[in-house]
Amino acid sequence: MNALTPKSLAADVIDAVRETALLADVTLCLWAAERTDKKIMDQAKQQAGAVGNVGRAIKNLLAGADHDLKDARSAFGGVRAQHYALTLPWVSDPHAERQRGPRLLPNMMFDRYMGEMARKRTAAMAALDKFIDSYPACAVQAQANLAGLADADDYPAPDAVRAQFKVAFDFEPVPSGAGFRGLPPATLAKLETALRRKQEAMAQGAAGAMWDEVLERLGHLAARLSGPATRFKASTVEGVQELRGLLPGWDVGRDPRMAEVLADIDRMVGAVTPQVMRDNLEARAGVVAQAEALTSKLRG
């Protein structure tokens, strides 16, 4: 098997990507429950004898009473986490510290994506409802905790707080050079060529991310199961089993090695359960050996 991060892709890969995938993005908005307090900084400057713009003082409006807010934020974060779990990166610079913007969503995964994202959004809204219900009492408790730092005018009405939270989904096709219009033919040709080269690099990044995810899950599985007495969670096994459903959808570049990898994964974990591997050390050792062999194969 060849190395699974190819140095180049066939010229028709981008056409295949356009036919089998789209770009998906999710936007989250959250209430920070913070307020800049100039009075606090002025007092600190005066006590220290400092002058000039020395910084800002940020006040936590729900100091000591933000448990439900944290739960709501966590639930909203779960929406983004699920978005990342079902999509592949689509970035021009795979080494960027923060990769923002739309991600590649295979058409084969679209129905599953919409269903799972809807469930995550429902959970987020339920957590938000709980927080909004408790918000008035939380605001009273926080003001008591803040004591002399409290200011009742800092606290928006519950409906205004709710309006700060948002989950929005956006979808668009993978752009084509044919979208350029009204320029000289030579310029259009250059733009189309540049776009194709950029997208080929982005497709390589997406393919690399796909195989990195496989290697990460296999490595975690082998590490957790390698010792006969080592405890492991069911999700360790289920994460590798889930690859059987994810990889066919993620393979928008139609990698010819995919069938072989899927067959290896199916032989390894297709017929076992976490409980079997807890009870049967021979089966457990067999899975570890297969995981290590597949990892070695994937690394080329």
Secondary structure, 3 states (H helix, E strand, C coil): CCCCCCCCCCCCHHHHHHHHEEEEEEEEECCCCEEECHHHHHHHHHHHCCCCCCCCCEEECCCCCCHHHHHHHHHHHHHHHHHHHHCECCCCCCCCCCCCCCEEEEHHHHHHHHHHHHHHHHHHHHHHHHHHHHHHHHHHHHHHHHHHHCCHHHCCCHHHHHCCCEEEEEEECCCCHHHCCCCCHHHHHHHHHHHHHHHHHHHHHHHHHHHHHHHHHHHHHHHHHCCCCCCCCHHHHHHHHHHHHHHHHHCCCCCCCHHHHHHHHHHHHCCCCHHHHHHCHHHHHHHHHHHHHHHHHHCC
